[in-house]
Amino acid sequence: MWFLDQAWHFYLEQDVDSYDGYKVVMKAAEDHLLEFPQEQWPEEIKRISEKFQIDLNMRLMPTIKKLTKDDQEHLAKGKTYIFLKGDDVMLHHLIGKTEEVLILGPMQIPTRPELATFGRTLILVIFGILIFFWLWPLSRDLDSLDKTARKIGESHFDVQAPKAMTATISPLTKTFNMMAIRLKNLANAHKELTSAVAHELRTPLARSRFALQMLENAKDDEKRLKYIRQIDSDTKELDELINELLIYSSLESDRPQLNFADYNINQLIESHITKYEQYDGKIEIKNKVGQLYVELDKHFINRAIANYITNAIKYGEDLIVITIFIEGDNVVIDVDDNGSGVDDAIKPDVFEAFTRADKSRNKDDGGFGLGLAIVERIMEWHQGSVLVEDSLLGGAKFRLKFPIVQ
């Protein structure tokens, strides 16, 4: 608005070229008055007004309230100053080096400024329409995002923001929808985790409560010792569950600082196998990559391999085969066992938290179902993937696959 005000003042009020006729009259009147003593000027102005039928008068500059300091400086430079009032115009002109100002008008505005005003107004209207049609899609997209955000805030996680009409908001909408999907998954995972934890805690607590009741009535030392051992076993189980939950929660909530470096993948696995010397069965390594160096985080890859091997020991019989090979730009590590395998109905969910490969949900053999969920998270950090399928050994094949170079 300030810019438009300045433009109006400069281009319309001071468009002196549109008032050339009036300007000539003012200059001629000034030249005529300067031929007479100043005390005769009022009489001469009256005579000029009557002769040419114009409204001409004279006033001292300080008495004209509408003249600002800038206006007075403008007049002092010998320029004609123009004021508009409705459809009328008034021209001010300083006489020589005096403080007397000739005032011509009010008179009707010339045709040229009216046309110029119409043209400029039309241009502004056109620009206003263009700006409206440019901003309306932006406003519509932002309003849609606002409504969707409000629904998500009310726990309606299934909603998605509609496709944006503008290229400016489109990336924001896509990112917003990705966030909404993430929130939905987190909410569902939280519900599932809460339900699973409640189930896992309830079982050992129920066993402990039963053992305590039996312990109160037991008179035989051997029976009391049996129930005490049962309570101790349940307590250890609860402690293990809490520890695994803490580990899983820390990996699920935030990505830790990964320390990537080049490691010989074959040596890494061989050194890891030495930790299982007490295993009664056989662990065999099939190296198809030679001395291959892979960029990885040693700590977390060791954890992933350990979970796979521990899983194979629990569910296998007496043979574990670890195969290392290259597939495209990725290194693949397969861990096969000769156990009973994984039921086809469980395979799609086996890497979810609290999902076990056995249907019995026996903690003595199956753990809490968090190990494979941790492996999947580690592979996500390495831009890799996990897979389970039937093994040629008769059991299950669990696969790690991640890029050779991150």
C-alpha positions, 0 to 999 in steps of 0.5 A: 500500500505504501508503494501504491501511495508513492506511485499515485503521488508521483505518476498522477498528482505530479504528472505535470506534462498532463497540465502543460496548458495550466502550467503555461498560464501560471508562468505567464501570470508570474512574468506579468506580476513581476513587471509590477510592484508587489503591492499591485499584485492582488489587483493584477491577479484579479484583472487576469482572472476576469480577463481569462475567466480563470480562478486565480488567487495568491497566498503566502506560502506559510499560510497554506496548511496543506503544503508540507516542508517537502512541498515547499522545497518543491515549489522553491525549485520553481516547479508547479505543485499539483493537488487533487480533490475529487474530480478537481485539480489545483496548481500552486506556483511560487512567484520569483524569490518571494513567499507569494504562491499563485494558486490556480483552481480548482479546475476539472482534471484533464483527460490524460490523467483520468485515462492514465489512472484507469490504465494503472488501476486496470493493471493493478486489478489484473495483477490482483486477479493473477495473485489470487489464482496463484495463491488460492491453490496454495491456500487450499493445499495448506488448508488440507494439511491443516485439516489432516493434521487436526485429524491425526491430532485426534488419533485418526492415524488412517487419514492422508493429506490429499494430493497437492495442487501446487508444486510448491506444497507437493513435497511437503504433502508427501513428507507429511503423509510419510510422517502420518504413515510412520505415526500409524505404524508406531501407534500400531506397534505400541499397541501390539508391544503393550499387548505382547508385554502384558502377555509375557509378564502375566505367564511367569507372574501366574506361575510364581503366584501358584508356586507361592501358594503351594509353598505355603502348604508344602510340608516336605523340604523337597517340595518347598525347594522345588517351588522355590526354584520355580519362583527363582526361575520365573524371576530370572525369566522376568529379568531376561524379558526386561533386559531384552525389552530395554535393548529392543526399545533402545534400538526401536526408538532411536538409531545409535551412532554407527561406526562403519569401517572395512572388515574382512567378512570371513574373518569376522564370522570365523572369530565369532564362531569360536564363541560357540565351541561348547556347542555339541553339533557342527558349525560349518562355514562355506566361504564363496567370497574369499578375503572380502572386505565389507564396510559395516558396523562390527558391533551390530553385525556381530549382534545380528550374526549371534542372534541368527546362530543362537536361533539355529542352535535352539531350533536345529538338531546338530548341524549349522551351515553359514554360507557367505556369497556375493549377490550384485553389490551386496554380501549375503550371509545365510545361516541354515540349520537341520531343525524342524524349520519355520511354519509357513503361517509364521514366516511373514511375521517372524521378524516382528517382536514377540513372534516365535518360530515355534508354536509352543511359545516355550521360553526354555527353547524359544526366548521372547521373540525379540532377537529376530526383530533386533536383527531386522532393525540392524539390517535397516541401519545397514540399508540391507534386508532379512529373509527366512525360507526353507533350508535344503538341510531340512530346517530354516534358512535365515539370511542377512543381505547388505551392501558391500560399500555403504 
